[in-house]
């Protein structure tokens, strides 16, 4: 007969799979077993005898905790690193996981937690980076903010077949992302060398994001040669009509561009990304003289951000650019930084975000501006791009 614990966990699992259908396979790898505390070793979910009390007090808390433990498995937090203190590693992974869940903005997973509200906005990055931030906070406050399960079953050496199964499932699904989501940012850096001409002409595609505006530019269309010649012939060097100095044109004024510098995109592909971006800026007709373009480099962390306000600034930046990254793949830091810049008044709403990538990564929720994932390379993953985004294969 199915126990009450089994019924509770089954109900949580059913609801979570309803919210995120792509996690069905991951949940199937975690059978439900009795234990001394809420815990997982990557092979099962262990639930204590007082689970019914926990569920009665907070059904959303148990649902959230179930997802919390699944994420520990999906991102292989359960494999303890050799050079990390187990307690610090576990706490950093808890904080990272809770921040991940908060970013989903799912009401069915919301619980009141003042400590979490206090801590999570002040931390960021990978578990490794979060570990360096732990001394900035009271340890008990951190535990109240993020700890749900017991980590005593985590171990340095988990069975390799089990690790490969979880790595194979680390794509998740739908709102949780389905790609090669990275656990750590890279620290690689390289110069791309001289950039060649791009292979794709973006001028026609970018017209959809342009806006009309008067630009300081001779308006040849308003110039009438008949009156001009009449003045020259009758009065000497005195044309009767000069062309207008201002012309109404349609161009881009605000745009965000990001390139994926993760390990899944090799050096040749990242160079291709840069060449295409170089081509976008090199065409004088794409942008107004004064523009606001934010250029990002990102693997699973934001590696570089540059605000370009005119074409000459880009040309100077392009001559000295260094590629930074080579870690995992997560698209959310770029979206998060764009929103932060808008909140600070540093950036108006971009006409669009062009994200150059192979498509294999963790996708965020839909923003309020158009997003185009520009896929390139021999191993593109158009099937992973969410429905809310536009896609362009080049």
C-alpha positions as CSV (number, residue, x, y, z in Angstrom):
1,X,0.0,0.0,0.0
2,X,1.3,3.5,-0.9
3,X,2.4,5.4,2.2
4,X,1.3,8.9,3.0
5,X,4.8,10.1,2.3
6,X,4.6,8.5,-1.2
7,X,1.3,10.2,-1.9
8,X,2.7,13.6,-0.9
9,X,5.8,13.3,-3.0
10,X,3.8,11.9,-5.9
11,X,1.4,14.9,-5.7
12,X,4.4,17.3,-5.6
13,X,6.0,15.5,-8.5
14,X,2.8,15.6,-10.6
15,X,2.3,19.3,-10.0
16,X,6.0,20.1,-10.8
17,X,5.8,18.1,-14.0
18,X,2.7,19.9,-14.9
19,X,4.6,23.2,-14.5
20,X,7.7,21.9,-16.2
21,X,7.0,18.9,-18.5
22,X,10.6,18.6,-19.5
23,X,11.5,17.4,-16.0
24,X,9.6,14.1,-16.3
25,X,12.7,12.1,-17.1
26,X,14.7,13.7,-14.3
27,X,12.0,12.9,-11.7
28,X,11.8,9.3,-13.0
29,X,15.5,8.9,-11.8
30,X,14.6,9.6,-8.2
31,X,12.4,6.9,-6.6
32,X,10.9,7.8,-3.2
33,X,12.3,6.1,-0.1
34,X,12.0,6.6,3.7
35,X,14.8,8.3,5.5
36,X,15.8,10.3,8.5
37,X,15.6,13.7,6.8
38,X,14.8,15.2,3.4
39,X,17.8,14.2,1.3
40,X,19.0,12.9,-2.0
41,X,22.1,11.0,-3.2
42,X,21.2,11.2,-6.8
43,X,19.7,7.8,-6.8
44,X,16.6,8.4,-4.6
45,X,14.6,11.0,-2.7
46,X,14.5,10.3,1.0
47,X,11.7,11.6,3.1
48,X,11.4,11.6,7.0
49,X,8.3,10.5,9.0
50,X,7.3,14.1,9.7
51,X,6.8,14.9,6.0
52,X,3.0,15.0,6.4
53,X,3.5,17.7,9.1
54,X,5.8,19.7,6.8
55,X,3.3,19.4,3.9
56,X,0.4,20.5,6.1
57,X,2.3,23.6,7.2
58,X,3.4,24.5,3.7
59,X,2.5,22.6,0.6
60,X,4.4,25.1,-1.6
61,X,7.4,24.7,0.7
62,X,7.6,20.9,0.1
63,X,7.0,21.4,-3.7
64,X,9.8,23.9,-3.8
65,X,12.0,21.6,-1.7
66,X,11.4,18.7,-4.0
67,X,12.5,20.9,-7.0
68,X,15.4,22.1,-4.9
69,X,16.8,18.6,-4.5
70,X,16.2,17.7,-8.1
71,X,18.3,20.7,-9.2
72,X,21.1,19.5,-6.9
73,X,21.1,16.4,-9.0
74,X,20.7,18.0,-12.3
75,X,23.7,20.2,-11.7
76,X,25.7,17.5,-9.9
77,X,26.0,19.5,-6.7
78,X,25.9,16.1,-5.1
79,X,29.4,15.4,-6.2
80,X,31.6,17.1,-3.6
81,X,34.6,18.9,-5.0
82,X,38.0,17.9,-3.7
83,X,39.2,21.4,-2.9
84,X,36.1,22.7,-1.1
85,X,34.8,22.5,2.4
86,X,31.7,20.3,2.3
87,X,29.6,22.6,4.5
88,X,30.6,25.7,2.5
89,X,30.0,23.9,-0.8
90,X,26.5,22.6,0.3
91,X,25.5,26.1,1.5
92,X,26.7,27.8,-1.7
93,X,24.8,25.2,-3.7
94,X,21.7,25.8,-1.6
95,X,21.9,29.5,-2.2
96,X,22.5,29.1,-5.9
97,X,19.5,26.7,-6.2
98,X,17.2,29.0,-4.3
99,X,18.2,31.9,-6.5
100,X,17.6,29.7,-9.5
101,X,14.1,28.9,-8.3
102,X,13.4,32.6,-7.4
103,X,14.3,33.5,-11.0
104,X,11.5,31.2,-12.3
105,X,9.0,33.5,-10.7
106,X,6.5,30.7,-10.3
107,X,3.7,31.5,-7.8
108,X,3.2,27.8,-7.1
109,X,6.7,27.7,-5.7
110,X,6.5,30.9,-3.6
111,X,7.0,30.8,0.1
112,X,7.5,33.6,2.6
113,X,11.1,33.7,3.8
114,X,12.5,37.1,5.1
115,X,16.0,35.7,5.3
116,X,15.9,34.6,1.7
117,X,14.6,38.0,0.6
118,X,17.4,39.6,2.5
119,X,20.3,37.5,1.2
120,X,19.5,36.4,-2.4
121,X,19.6,39.9,-4.0
122,X,23.1,40.4,-2.6
123,X,24.7,37.2,-4.0
124,X,25.3,36.0,-7.5
125,X,27.5,33.8,-9.7
126,X,28.3,30.1,-9.6
127,X,28.5,28.0,-6.4
128,X,32.3,28.6,-6.5
129,X,31.8,32.3,-6.6
130,X,29.1,32.3,-3.9
131,X,31.4,30.4,-1.6
132,X,33.7,33.5,-1.6
133,X,30.7,35.6,-0.6
134,X,29.7,33.5,2.4
135,X,31.8,35.4,5.0
136,X,29.9,38.6,4.2
137,X,26.8,37.2,5.9
138,X,25.8,35.6,9.2
139,X,25.9,31.8,8.8
140,X,22.6,31.2,10.5
141,X,20.9,33.8,8.3
142,X,22.3,32.0,5.2
143,X,20.9,28.7,6.4
144,X,17.5,30.1,7.0
145,X,17.6,31.6,3.6
146,X,18.4,28.5,1.6
147,X,18.8,25.2,3.4
148,X,16.1,22.6,2.8
149,X,17.7,19.2,2.6
150,X,20.4,17.2,4.4
151,X,23.7,16.9,2.4
152,X,25.2,14.1,4.3
153,X,24.6,11.7,1.4
154,X,26.7,13.8,-1.0
155,X,30.1,12.2,-1.8
156,X,33.3,13.0,-3.7
157,X,33.0,10.0,-6.0
158,X,29.5,9.2,-7.2
159,X,29.2,6.3,-9.6
160,X,30.3,7.4,-13.1
161,X,27.2,5.9,-14.8
162,X,25.0,7.9,-12.5
163,X,27.0,11.1,-13.2
164,X,26.6,10.6,-16.9
165,X,22.9,10.0,-16.6
166,X,22.4,13.3,-14.7
167,X,24.7,15.1,-17.1
168,X,22.6,13.8,-20.0
169,X,19.5,15.2,-18.3
170,X,21.0,18.5,-17.4
171,X,19.0,20.1,-20.2
172,X,15.8,20.1,-18.1
173,X,13.0,21.5,-20.2
174,X,10.8,24.4,-21.1
175,X,11.0,27.2,-18.5
176,X,13.8,25.5,-16.7
177,X,15.9,25.4,-19.9
178,X,17.0,22.5,-22.0
179,X,20.5,23.0,-23.0
180,X,24.0,22.5,-21.8
181,X,23.6,24.7,-18.7
182,X,26.9,25.5,-17.1
183,X,27.8,25.2,-13.5
184,X,30.9,27.3,-13.6
185,X,32.2,30.3,-15.5
186,X,35.4,30.1,-17.4
187,X,38.5,32.3,-16.9
188,X,39.9,31.9,-20.4
189,X,40.9,34.9,-22.4
190,X,42.2,35.3,-26.0
191,X,42.5,37.8,-28.8
192,X,40.5,36.9,-31.9
193,X,43.0,38.5,-34.3
194,X,42.0,40.5,-37.4
195,X,38.3,40.1,-38.2
196,X,37.3,39.3,-41.8
197,X,34.1,40.4,-43.5
198,X,30.9,38.8,-42.2
199,X,29.2,36.0,-44.1
200,X,25.6,37.2,-43.4
201,X,24.1,40.6,-44.4
202,X,22.0,41.8,-41.5
203,X,20.9,45.1,-43.1
204,X,17.6,43.8,-44.3
205,X,16.9,41.8,-41.1
206,X,17.7,44.8,-38.9
207,X,15.2,47.0,-40.7
208,X,12.4,45.5,-38.6
209,X,13.9,47.2,-35.5
210,X,14.5,50.6,-37.0
211,X,12.7,53.9,-36.0
212,X,12.3,57.1,-38.0
213,X,14.3,60.2,-37.0
214,X,15.8,63.3,-38.5
215,X,19.5,62.9,-39.0
216,X,22.1,65.6,-39.9
217,X,22.6,64.5,-43.5
218,X,22.1,66.0,-46.9
219,X,18.7,65.1,-48.2
220,X,19.3,64.4,-51.9
221,X,15.7,63.6,-52.5
222,X,14.6,67.2,-51.7
223,X,17.2,68.7,-54.1
224,X,15.8,70.2,-57.3
225,X,18.4,70.5,-60.0
226,X,16.2,72.7,-62.2
227,X,16.2,75.6,-59.7
228,X,19.8,75.0,-58.8
229,X,20.9,75.3,-62.5
230,X,18.6,78.3,-63.0
231,X,20.4,80.2,-60.2
232,X,23.8,79.3,-61.5
233,X,23.0,80.4,-65.1
234,X,21.2,83.6,-64.2
235,X,23.1,84.9,-61.1
236,X,26.5,83.2,-61.4
237,X,27.6,81.3,-58.4
238,X,24.3,81.6,-56.6
239,X,22.1,78.5,-56.6
240,X,18.5,79.2,-55.8
241,X,18.0,76.1,-53.7
242,X,20.3,74.1,-51.5
243,X,19.4,70.5,-50.4
244,X,18.1,70.2,-46.8
245,X,20.7,69.5,-44.2
246,X,18.4,67.2,-42.2
247,X,16.9,64.0,-43.6
248,X,14.4,61.7,-42.1
249,X,15.8,58.2,-42.0
250,X,15.0,54.9,-40.4
251,X,17.8,53.4,-38.4
252,X,18.6,51.7,-35.1
253,X,19.0,53.8,-31.9
254,X,19.1,51.2,-29.1
255,X,20.2,47.6,-29.4
256,X,21.7,44.9,-27.2
257,X,24.1,42.3,-28.7
258,X,25.5,39.3,-26.9
259,X,27.9,36.6,-27.9
260,X,28.1,33.2,-26.3
261,X,31.7,32.6,-25.1
262,X,31.1,29.2,-23.4
263,X,33.1,26.1,-24.0
264,X,30.4,24.7,-26.3
265,X,31.3,27.4,-28.8
266,X,34.9,26.9,-30.0
267,X,37.3,29.7,-30.8
268,X,36.4,29.6,-34.5
269,X,32.7,29.9,-33.8
270,X,33.2,32.8,-31.4
271,X,35.4,34.5,-34.0
272,X,32.5,34.1,-36.5
273,X,30.2,35.7,-33.9
274,X,32.5,38.7,-33.7
275,X,32.8,39.0,-37.5
276,X,29.0,39.1,-37.8
277,X,28.8,41.8,-35.0
278,X,31.6,43.7,-36.7
279,X,29.6,43.6,-40.0
280,X,26.5,45.0,-38.2
281,X,28.5,48.0,-36.9
282,X,30.5,48.5,-40.1
283,X,27.4,49.4,-42.1
284,X,27.0,53.1,-41.6
285,X,23.3,52.9,-42.5
286,X,22.4,50.6,-39.7
287,X,22.6,53.1,-36.8
288,X,22.1,56.8,-36.1
289,X,25.2,58.8,-35.4
290,X,24.4,58.7,-31.7
291,X,23.2,55.3,-30.6
292,X,23.1,53.2,-27.5
293,X,24.3,49.6,-28.1
294,X,25.3,47.3,-25.2
295,X,27.7,44.5,-26.2
296,X,28.0,41.5,-23.9
297,X,30.3,38.5,-23.6
298,X,28.7,35.7,-21.5
299,X,29.3,32.0,-20.8
300,X,27.3,31.1,-17.7
301,X,28.5,34.4,-16.1
302,X,28.6,37.9,-17.5
303,X,32.2,38.1,-18.6
304,X,32.3,41.6,-20.3
305,X,29.9,44.5,-20.9
306,X,30.6,47.5,-23.1
307,X,28.3,50.4,-24.0
308,X,28.8,51.7,-27.5
309,X,27.5,55.2,-28.3
310,X,29.0,55.8,-31.7
311,X,30.6,53.8,-34.6
312,X,34.1,55.1,-33.9
313,X,33.9,53.9,-30.3
314,X,33.1,50.4,-31.6
315,X,35.9,50.4,-34.1
316,X,38.4,51.3,-31.3
317,X,36.9,48.6,-29.0
318,X,37.0,46.0,-31.8
319,X,40.7,46.6,-32.4
320,X,41.5,45.7,-28.8
321,X,38.8,43.2,-27.9
322,X,39.6,40.1,-25.9
323,X,37.4,37.0,-25.7
324,X,36.6,36.0,-22.1
325,X,34.8,32.8,-21.0
326,X,35.1,29.1,-21.9
327,X,32.8,28.0,-19.0
328,X,29.3,26.6,-19.0
329,X,26.3,28.1,-20.8
330,X,23.6,30.3,-19.3
331,X,21.8,33.1,-21.1
332,X,20.1,34.6,-18.1
333,X,23.0,36.9,-16.9
334,X,22.6,39.0,-20.0
335,X,18.9,39.4,-19.5
336,X,19.4,40.2,-15.8
337,X,22.0,42.8,-16.5
338,X,19.8,44.5,-19.2
339,X,17.0,44.8,-16.7
340,X,19.4,46.1,-14.0
341,X,20.7,48.8,-16.3
342,X,17.1,49.8,-17.2
343,X,16.2,50.0,-13.5
344,X,19.3,52.2,-12.9
345,X,18.3,54.5,-15.8
346,X,21.5,53.6,-17.7
347,X,19.7,52.0,-20.6
348,X,16.3,52.5,-22.3
349,X,14.3,49.6,-23.5
350,X,16.3,48.0,-26.4
351,X,14.7,47.6,-29.7
352,X,15.9,44.0,-29.6
353,X,18.6,41.7,-28.2
354,X,20.6,39.7,-30.7
355,X,22.2,36.7,-29.0
356,X,24.9,34.9,-31.1
357,X,25.1,31.3,-29.9
358,X,24.9,27.7,-30.9
359,X,21.6,27.5,-29.0
360,X,22.7,25.0,-26.3
361,X,22.1,26.7,-23.0
362,X,19.7,27.7,-20.2
363,X,17.0,30.1,-21.3
364,X,15.2,32.6,-19.1
365,X,11.6,33.8,-19.1
366,X,10.5,36.0,-22.0
367,X,11.5,39.7,-21.6
368,X,9.4,42.7,-22.7
369,X,11.6,43.3,-25.8
370,X,12.2,41.2,-28.9
371,X,14.9,38.6,-28.6
372,X,16.6,36.9,-31.5
373,X,18.9,34.0,-31.0
374,X,21.3,34.0,-33.9
375,X,22.4,30.4,-34.3
376,X,25.7,29.5,-36.1
377,X,28.1,26.7,-36.3
378,X,28.0,23.1,-37.3
379,X,26.2,22.0,-34.2
380,X,23.3,24.4,-33.9
381,X,20.4,23.5,-31.6
382,X,17.3,25.3,-33.0
383,X,15.1,22.7,-31.2
384,X,16.2,24.2,-27.8
385,X,15.2,27.8,-28.5
386,X,12.0,28.6,-26.6
387,X,8.8,29.6,-28.4
388,X,8.8,33.1,-27.1
389,X,12.0,34.0,-28.9
390,X,12.8,34.6,-32.5
391,X,15.5,32.5,-34.2
392,X,17.8,33.2,-37.1
393,X,20.2,30.5,-38.5
394,X,23.2,31.8,-40.3
